[in-house]
Amino acid sequence: NTTLRVPWFIWAAEGLHAQVFGPTVRHIDLMPTLLDFVGLEPPQSIEGRTLRPYLTGESYGPPPSYFEALNVHLTRDWAPLRGVVQDGYKYIRLPIPELYDLEQDPEERHNIASEKPEIARELGQLLQSLVPENDTFDANLPDLETVERLQALGYVTAPVTTRKSEYTDADDPKNLIEVSNAYDEASDLFAQGQTDEALAILEELVEKQPRSSQAYQKLAYALHQMGRLAESIGALERAFEAGVHEMSLTALLSAYLLEADRVGEARGLLEELVRRHPDYAEGHNYLGVAYGRLGLEEESRLEFEKVIELDPSSARTYNNLGALALGRGDFRQALGYFEKALRYDPDLAVAHNGLGVAYAQTGEMTSAVESWKRAVELAPRMFDTLYNLGMVLADQSPGEAVAYLERFAREAPPERYS
């Protein structure tokens, strides 16, 4: 109820008097109500209805109010939580169904589904007519950088793309509260810099949920953020060994393999990934990166063009086309691609870095330095860029260079930059 019972305050110049309107109001009723007050007809396709007649004194029979909470269903493959409120009762469809008498039990402390099976059955049938139990939908995967930004904010993972066909009591969110709290605690500890404690919790979650793609993904992300690339790859490989072949895990493992210069392994995974999911833009993007690393420029370009076909606003792909242009020495074309990438995403650190390289190659060192400064401001762990920036400044402005080079020496992972 903390997310369902939201007060709605409305004022109108005429036709309303001061009152508290107690019955349930639905989100879908707000727009037709407001349109009615300004004298406009609502679109015929909407399901909501105007509340104006009831607010002005007519009787009101509240329609059924549908609600859903699907976050952990989408991200952790727990049972989907859907329900309906009608005639003072709230029914929640889960493997362990719930029914509450909201008038007698407004805090929903006493589940009466087994005590009043007829009401539970009626509301269950009503909910089935609104949203069938086997109703499914696809959740599109964001690109890896978006996933990492979400994880940095404390969100657990990208959507699950392969979900169970049937859910049992073990998948009911009521039975998984401790797991949910553990994810939250790990995120909080990691954000506070208590990384060892966070890793211990994530390892325990992998032990308890060996088929959970989210547990492996969160563990791998944490290790990667700590600069422990080999271990992050190992965590994802453990998922594959456990039979967890989630699309998002494959993409993440491929990205980390590319980062570790294990390009051949990444190529094999990505070719299979795009064969199975030909419309997965991020898969084509990373396959293009792999081909580029292997010197297969034409194959790389075709993969990037496929991404642009699927997603014309893909800033990272324009960045990758810029990197190809850098590789063949076409620095002016590279500048164009990097600038286009930054038009779509002004905070894309790798594009600022590429722009800096292109400027440096054309002798525009002042612009190169400014681009690299922006890159390391946006991505403090972009250590190659930090090093390049420090070395260029060492010639131009030694006093300014010191801070960047000291930061590199202090923060860059020794195992990678020894």
Contacts in CASP RR format, 6 or more apart in sequence:
PFRMAT RR
TARGET T0000
AUTHOR 0000-0000-0000
METHOD contacts of the structure
MODEL  1
NTTLRVPWFIWAAEGLHAQVFGPTVRHIDLMPTLLDFVGLEPPQSIEGRT
LRPYLTGESYGPPPSYFEALNVHLTRDWAPLRGVVQDGYKYIRLPIPELY
DLEQDPEERHNIASEKPEIARELGQLLQSLVPENDTFDANLPDLETVERL
QALGYVTAPVTTRKSEYTDADDPKNLIEVSNAYDEASDLFAQGQTDEALA
ILEELVEKQPRSSQAYQKLAYALHQMGRLAESIGALERAFEAGVHEMSLT
ALLSAYLLEADRVGEARGLLEELVRRHPDYAEGHNYLGVAYGRLGLEEES
RLEFEKVIELDPSSARTYNNLGALALGRGDFRQALGYFEKALRYDPDLAV
AHNGLGVAYAQTGEMTSAVESWKRAVELAPRMFDTLYNLGMVLADQSPGE
AVAYLERFAREAPPERYS
1 106 0 8 1.000
1 107 0 8 1.000
1 108 0 8 1.000
3 69 0 8 1.000
4 67 0 8 1.000
4 85 0 8 1.000
8 25 0 8 1.000
8 30 0 8 1.000
10 16 0 8 1.000
10 33 0 8 1.000
10 55 0 8 1.000
12 37 0 8 1.000
15 56 0 8 1.000
16 55 0 8 1.000
16 56 0 8 1.000
19 55 0 8 1.000
21 51 0 8 1.000
21 54 0 8 1.000
21 55 0 8 1.000
23 54 0 8 1.000
23 60 0 8 1.000
23 61 0 8 1.000
23 62 0 8 1.000
24 62 0 8 1.000
24 65 0 8 1.000
24 85 0 8 1.000
25 51 0 8 1.000
26 48 0 8 1.000
26 63 0 8 1.000
26 65 0 8 1.000
26 66 0 8 1.000
28 46 0 8 1.000
28 47 0 8 1.000
28 48 0 8 1.000
29 48 0 8 1.000
29 49 0 8 1.000
29 50 0 8 1.000
29 51 0 8 1.000
31 42 0 8 1.000
31 46 0 8 1.000
31 48 0 8 1.000
32 42 0 8 1.000
32 46 0 8 1.000
32 48 0 8 1.000
32 49 0 8 1.000
32 50 0 8 1.000
33 50 0 8 1.000
33 51 0 8 1.000
33 52 0 8 1.000
33 55 0 8 1.000
35 41 0 8 1.000
35 42 0 8 1.000
35 50 0 8 1.000
36 42 0 8 1.000
36 50 0 8 1.000
36 52 0 8 1.000
37 52 0 8 1.000
42 48 0 8 1.000
42 50 0 8 1.000
49 63 0 8 1.000
51 60 0 8 1.000
54 60 0 8 1.000
54 61 0 8 1.000
62 86 0 8 1.000
62 87 0 8 1.000
63 86 0 8 1.000
64 84 0 8 1.000
64 85 0 8 1.000
64 86 0 8 1.000
64 126 0 8 1.000
64 130 0 8 1.000
65 84 0 8 1.000
65 85 0 8 1.000
65 86 0 8 1.000
66 82 0 8 1.000
66 83 0 8 1.000
66 84 0 8 1.000
66 127 0 8 1.000
66 130 0 8 1.000
66 131 0 8 1.000
67 82 0 8 1.000
67 83 0 8 1.000
67 84 0 8 1.000
67 85 0 8 1.000
68 80 0 8 1.000
68 81 0 8 1.000
68 82 0 8 1.000
68 83 0 8 1.000
68 131 0 8 1.000
69 81 0 8 1.000
70 80 0 8 1.000
70 81 0 8 1.000
70 82 0 8 1.000
72 78 0 8 1.000
72 173 0 8 1.000
72 176 0 8 1.000
72 180 0 8 1.000
73 79 0 8 1.000
73 80 0 8 1.000
73 81 0 8 1.000
73 163 0 8 1.000
74 139 0 8 1.000
74 159 0 8 1.000
74 160 0 8 1.000
75 155 0 8 1.000
75 156 0 8 1.000
75 157 0 8 1.000
75 158 0 8 1.000
75 159 0 8 1.000
75 160 0 8 1.000
75 214 0 8 1.000
76 156 0 8 1.000
76 157 0 8 1.000
76 160 0 8 1.000
76 212 0 8 1.000
76 214 0 8 1.000
77 160 0 8 1.000
77 163 0 8 1.000
77 164 0 8 1.000
77 171 0 8 1.000
77 212 0 8 1.000
77 213 0 8 1.000
78 167 0 8 1.000
78 171 0 8 1.000
78 172 0 8 1.000
78 173 0 8 1.000
78 176 0 8 1.000
79 94 0 8 1.000
79 95 0 8 1.000
79 167 0 8 1.000
79 171 0 8 1.000
79 172 0 8 1.000
79 173 0 8 1.000
80 167 0 8 1.000
81 92 0 8 1.000
81 93 0 8 1.000
81 94 0 8 1.000
81 173 0 8 1.000
82 92 0 8 1.000
82 93 0 8 1.000
82 127 0 8 1.000
82 131 0 8 1.000
83 90 0 8 1.000
83 91 0 8 1.000
83 92 0 8 1.000
83 93 0 8 1.000
83 127 0 8 1.000
84 90 0 8 1.000
84 91 0 8 1.000
84 123 0 8 1.000
84 124 0 8 1.000
84 126 0 8 1.000
84 127 0 8 1.000
84 130 0 8 1.000
85 91 0 8 1.000
85 102 0 8 1.000
86 123 0 8 1.000
86 126 0 8 1.000
88 101 0 8 1.000
88 102 0 8 1.000
88 103 0 8 1.000
89 99 0 8 1.000
89 100 0 8 1.000
89 101 0 8 1.000
89 102 0 8 1.000
89 119 0 8 1.000
89 123 0 8 1.000
90 98 0 8 1.000
90 99 0 8 1.000
90 100 0 8 1.000
90 102 0 8 1.000
90 108 0 8 1.000
91 97 0 8 1.000
91 98 0 8 1.000
91 99 0 8 1.000
91 113 0 8 1.000
91 119 0 8 1.000
91 120 0 8 1.000
91 123 0 8 1.000
91 124 0 8 1.000
91 126 0 8 1.000
91 127 0 8 1.000
92 98 0 8 1.000
92 99 0 8 1.000
93 124 0 8 1.000
93 127 0 8 1.000
93 133 0 8 1.000
94 172 0 8 1.000
94 173 0 8 1.000
94 174 0 8 1.000
95 167 0 8 1.000
95 168 0 8 1.000
95 169 0 8 1.000
95 171 0 8 1.000
95 172 0 8 1.000
96 169 0 8 1.000
96 172 0 8 1.000
96 174 0 8 1.000
96 175 0 8 1.000
97 113 0 8 1.000
97 120 0 8 1.000
97 124 0 8 1.000
98 108 0 8 1.000
98 111 0 8 1.000
98 113 0 8 1.000
99 111 0 8 1.000
99 112 0 8 1.000
99 113 0 8 1.000
99 116 0 8 1.000
99 119 0 8 1.000
99 120 0 8 1.000
99 123 0 8 1.000
100 108 0 8 1.000
100 110 0 8 1.000
100 111 0 8 1.000
100 112 0 8 1.000
101 110 0 8 1.000
101 112 0 8 1.000
102 108 0 8 1.000
105 112 0 8 1.000
113 120 0 8 1.000
136 163 0 8 1.000
138 161 0 8 1.000
139 159 0 8 1.000
139 160 0 8 1.000
139 161 0 8 1.000
140 159 0 8 1.000
141 147 0 8 1.000
141 158 0 8 1.000
141 159 0 8 1.000
141 161 0 8 1.000
141 247 0 8 1.000
141 248 0 8 1.000
141 251 0 8 1.000
141 280 0 8 1.000
141 282 0 8 1.000
142 150 0 8 1.000
142 158 0 8 1.000
143 281 0 8 1.000
143 282 0 8 1.000
143 285 0 8 1.000
143 314 0 8 1.000
143 316 0 8 1.000
144 251 0 8 1.000
144 252 0 8 1.000
144 255 0 8 1.000
144 282 0 8 1.000
144 286 0 8 1.000
145 316 0 8 1.000
145 348 0 8 1.000
147 157 0 8 1.000
147 158 0 8 1.000
147 248 0 8 1.000
147 252 0 8 1.000
148 221 0 8 1.000
150 158 0 8 1.000
151 157 0 8 1.000
151 218 0 8 1.000
151 221 0 8 1.000
152 225 0 8 1.000
154 187 0 8 1.000
154 191 0 8 1.000
156 183 0 8 1.000
156 187 0 8 1.000
156 214 0 8 1.000
156 218 0 8 1.000
157 213 0 8 1.000
157 214 0 8 1.000
157 217 0 8 1.000
157 218 0 8 1.000
157 248 0 8 1.000
158 217 0 8 1.000
158 248 0 8 1.000
159 248 0 8 1.000
160 213 0 8 1.000
160 214 0 8 1.000
160 246 0 8 1.000
160 248 0 8 1.000
161 246 0 8 1.000
161 247 0 8 1.000
161 248 0 8 1.000
162 245 0 8 1.000
162 246 0 8 1.000
162 247 0 8 1.000
164 171 0 8 1.000
169 175 0 8 1.000
173 180 0 8 1.000
179 205 0 8 1.000
179 208 0 8 1.000
179 209 0 8 1.000
182 201 0 8 1.000
182 204 0 8 1.000
182 205 0 8 1.000
183 205 0 8 1.000
183 214 0 8 1.000
183 218 0 8 1.000
185 201 0 8 1.000
186 198 0 8 1.000
186 201 0 8 1.000
186 202 0 8 1.000
186 205 0 8 1.000
186 218 0 8 1.000
186 222 0 8 1.000
187 198 0 8 1.000
189 195 0 8 1.000
189 197 0 8 1.000
189 198 0 8 1.000
189 201 0 8 1.000
190 198 0 8 1.000
190 222 0 8 1.000
190 225 0 8 1.000
195 222 0 8 1.000
195 226 0 8 1.000
198 222 0 8 1.000
199 219 0 8 1.000
199 222 0 8 1.000
199 223 0 8 1.000
202 215 0 8 1.000
202 218 0 8 1.000
202 219 0 8 1.000
202 222 0 8 1.000
203 219 0 8 1.000
205 212 0 8 1.000
205 215 0 8 1.000
205 218 0 8 1.000
205 219 0 8 1.000
206 212 0 8 1.000
206 215 0 8 1.000
206 216 0 8 1.000
206 219 0 8 1.000
206 235 0 8 1.000
206 238 0 8 1.000
208 215 0 8 1.000
209 215 0 8 1.000
210 242 0 8 1.000
210 244 0 8 1.000
211 242 0 8 1.000
211 243 0 8 1.000
211 244 0 8 1.000
212 244 0 8 1.000
213 239 0 8 1.000
213 244 0 8 1.000
213 246 0 8 1.000
213 248 0 8 1.000
213 249 0 8 1.000
216 235 0 8 1.000
216 236 0 8 1.000
216 238 0 8 1.000
216 239 0 8 1.000
216 244 0 8 1.000
216 249 0 8 1.000
217 236 0 8 1.000
217 239 0 8 1.000
217 246 0 8 1.000
217 248 0 8 1.000
217 249 0 8 1.000
217 252 0 8 1.000
219 232 0 8 1.000
219 235 0 8 1.000
220 232 0 8 1.000
220 233 0 8 1.000
220 234 0 8 1.000
220 235 0 8 1.000
220 236 0 8 1.000
220 252 0 8 1.000
220 253 0 8 1.000
220 256 0 8 1.000
221 232 0 8 1.000
221 252 0 8 1.000
223 229 0 8 1.000
223 231 0 8 1.000
223 232 0 8 1.000
223 235 0 8 1.000
224 232 0 8 1.000
224 256 0 8 1.000
227 381 0 8 1.000
227 413 0 8 1.000
227 416 0 8 1.000
229 256 0 8 1.000
229 259 0 8 1.000
229 260 0 8 1.000
229 416 0 8 1.000
230 260 0 8 1.000
232 256 0 8 1.000
233 253 0 8 1.000
233 256 0 8 1.000
233 257 0 8 1.000
233 260 0 8 1.000
233 262 0 8 1.000
236 249 0 8 1.000
236 252 0 8 1.000
236 253 0 8 1.000
236 256 0 8 1.000
237 253 0 8 1.000
239 246 0 8 1.000
239 249 0 8 1.000
240 249 0 8 1.000
240 253 0 8 1.000
247 273 0 8 1.000
247 276 0 8 1.000
247 277 0 8 1.000
247 280 0 8 1.000
250 269 0 8 1.000
250 270 0 8 1.000
250 273 0 8 1.000
251 273 0 8 1.000
251 280 0 8 1.000
251 282 0 8 1.000
251 283 0 8 1.000
251 286 0 8 1.000
253 269 0 8 1.000
254 266 0 8 1.000
254 269 0 8 1.000
254 270 0 8 1.000
254 273 0 8 1.000
254 283 0 8 1.000
254 286 0 8 1.000
254 290 0 8 1.000
255 266 0 8 1.000
255 286 0 8 1.000
257 263 0 8 1.000
257 264 0 8 1.000
257 265 0 8 1.000
257 266 0 8 1.000
257 269 0 8 1.000
258 266 0 8 1.000
258 286 0 8 1.000
258 289 0 8 1.000
258 290 0 8 1.000
258 293 0 8 1.000
261 293 0 8 1.000
263 290 0 8 1.000
263 293 0 8 1.000
263 294 0 8 1.000
264 290 0 8 1.000
264 294 0 8 1.000
266 286 0 8 1.000
266 290 0 8 1.000
267 287 0 8 1.000
267 290 0 8 1.000
267 291 0 8 1.000
267 294 0 8 1.000
270 283 0 8 1.000
270 286 0 8 1.000
270 287 0 8 1.000
270 290 0 8 1.000
271 287 0 8 1.000
273 280 0 8 1.000
273 283 0 8 1.000
273 287 0 8 1.000
274 280 0 8 1.000
274 283 0 8 1.000
274 284 0 8 1.000
274 287 0 8 1.000
277 283 0 8 1.000
279 310 0 8 1.000
281 306 0 8 1.000
281 307 0 8 1.000
281 310 0 8 1.000
281 311 0 8 1.000
281 314 0 8 1.000
281 317 0 8 1.000
284 303 0 8 1.000
284 304 0 8 1.000
284 306 0 8 1.000
284 307 0 8 1.000
284 310 0 8 1.000
285 303 0 8 1.000
285 304 0 8 1.000
285 307 0 8 1.000
285 314 0 8 1.000
285 316 0 8 1.000
285 317 0 8 1.000
285 320 0 8 1.000
287 303 0 8 1.000
288 299 0 8 1.000
288 300 0 8 1.000
288 303 0 8 1.000
288 304 0 8 1.000
288 320 0 8 1.000
289 300 0 8 1.000
289 320 0 8 1.000
291 297 0 8 1.000
291 299 0 8 1.000
291 300 0 8 1.000
291 303 0 8 1.000
292 299 0 8 1.000
292 300 0 8 1.000
292 324 0 8 1.000
297 324 0 8 1.000
297 328 0 8 1.000
300 320 0 8 1.000
300 324 0 8 1.000
301 321 0 8 1.000
301 324 0 8 1.000
304 317 0 8 1.000
304 320 0 8 1.000
304 321 0 8 1.000
304 324 0 8 1.000
307 314 0 8 1.000
307 317 0 8 1.000
308 314 0 8 1.000
308 317 0 8 1.000
308 318 0 8 1.000
311 317 0 8 1.000
313 344 0 8 1.000
314 344 0 8 1.000
315 341 0 8 1.000
315 342 0 8 1.000
315 344 0 8 1.000
315 345 0 8 1.000
315 348 0 8 1.000
315 351 0 8 1.000
316 341 0 8 1.000
316 345 0 8 1.000
316 348 0 8 1.000
316 350 0 8 1.000
317 341 0 8 1.000
318 337 0 8 1.000
318 338 0 8 1.000
318 340 0 8 1.000
318 341 0 8 1.000
318 344 0 8 1.000
318 351 0 8 1.000
319 337 0 8 1.000
319 338 0 8 1.000
319 341 0 8 1.000
319 348 0 8 1.000
319 350 0 8 1.000
319 351 0 8 1.000
319 354 0 8 1.000
321 337 0 8 1.000
322 333 0 8 1.000
322 334 0 8 1.000
322 336 0 8 1.000
322 337 0 8 1.000
322 338 0 8 1.000
322 341 0 8 1.000
322 354 0 8 1.000
322 358 0 8 1.000
323 334 0 8 1.000
323 354 0 8 1.000
325 331 0 8 1.000
325 333 0 8 1.000
325 334 0 8 1.000
325 337 0 8 1.000
326 334 0 8 1.000
326 354 0 8 1.000
326 357 0 8 1.000
326 358 0 8 1.000
326 361 0 8 1.000
329 361 0 8 1.000
331 358 0 8 1.000
331 361 0 8 1.000
331 362 0 8 1.000
332 362 0 8 1.000
334 354 0 8 1.000
334 357 0 8 1.000
334 358 0 8 1.000
335 355 0 8 1.000
335 358 0 8 1.000
335 359 0 8 1.000
335 362 0 8 1.000
338 351 0 8 1.000
338 352 0 8 1.000
338 354 0 8 1.000
338 355 0 8 1.000
338 358 0 8 1.000
339 355 0 8 1.000
341 348 0 8 1.000
341 351 0 8 1.000
342 348 0 8 1.000
342 351 0 8 1.000
342 352 0 8 1.000
342 355 0 8 1.000
345 351 0 8 1.000
347 378 0 8 1.000
348 378 0 8 1.000
349 374 0 8 1.000
349 375 0 8 1.000
349 376 0 8 1.000
349 378 0 8 1.000
349 379 0 8 1.000
349 382 0 8 1.000
349 385 0 8 1.000
350 375 0 8 1.000
350 379 0 8 1.000
350 382 0 8 1.000
352 371 0 8 1.000
352 372 0 8 1.000
352 374 0 8 1.000
352 375 0 8 1.000
352 378 0 8 1.000
353 371 0 8 1.000
353 372 0 8 1.000
353 375 0 8 1.000
353 382 0 8 1.000
353 384 0 8 1.000
353 385 0 8 1.000
354 371 0 8 1.000
354 375 0 8 1.000
355 367 0 8 1.000
355 371 0 8 1.000
356 367 0 8 1.000
356 368 0 8 1.000
356 371 0 8 1.000
356 372 0 8 1.000
356 375 0 8 1.000
357 368 0 8 1.000
359 365 0 8 1.000
359 367 0 8 1.000
359 368 0 8 1.000
359 371 0 8 1.000
360 368 0 8 1.000
360 392 0 8 1.000
365 392 0 8 1.000
365 396 0 8 1.000
368 392 0 8 1.000
369 389 0 8 1.000
369 392 0 8 1.000
369 393 0 8 1.000
369 396 0 8 1.000
372 385 0 8 1.000
372 388 0 8 1.000
372 389 0 8 1.000
372 392 0 8 1.000
373 389 0 8 1.000
375 382 0 8 1.000
375 385 0 8 1.000
376 382 0 8 1.000
376 385 0 8 1.000
376 386 0 8 1.000
376 389 0 8 1.000
376 404 0 8 1.000
379 385 0 8 1.000
380 386 0 8 1.000
380 411 0 8 1.000
381 411 0 8 1.000
383 408 0 8 1.000
383 411 0 8 1.000
383 412 0 8 1.000
383 413 0 8 1.000
383 416 0 8 1.000
383 417 0 8 1.000
386 404 0 8 1.000
386 407 0 8 1.000
386 408 0 8 1.000
386 412 0 8 1.000
387 405 0 8 1.000
387 408 0 8 1.000
387 412 0 8 1.000
387 417 0 8 1.000
389 404 0 8 1.000
390 401 0 8 1.000
390 404 0 8 1.000
390 405 0 8 1.000
390 408 0 8 1.000
391 401 0 8 1.000
391 405 0 8 1.000
392 401 0 8 1.000
393 399 0 8 1.000
393 400 0 8 1.000
393 401 0 8 1.000
393 404 0 8 1.000
394 401 0 8 1.000
394 405 0 8 1.000
408 417 0 8 1.000
END
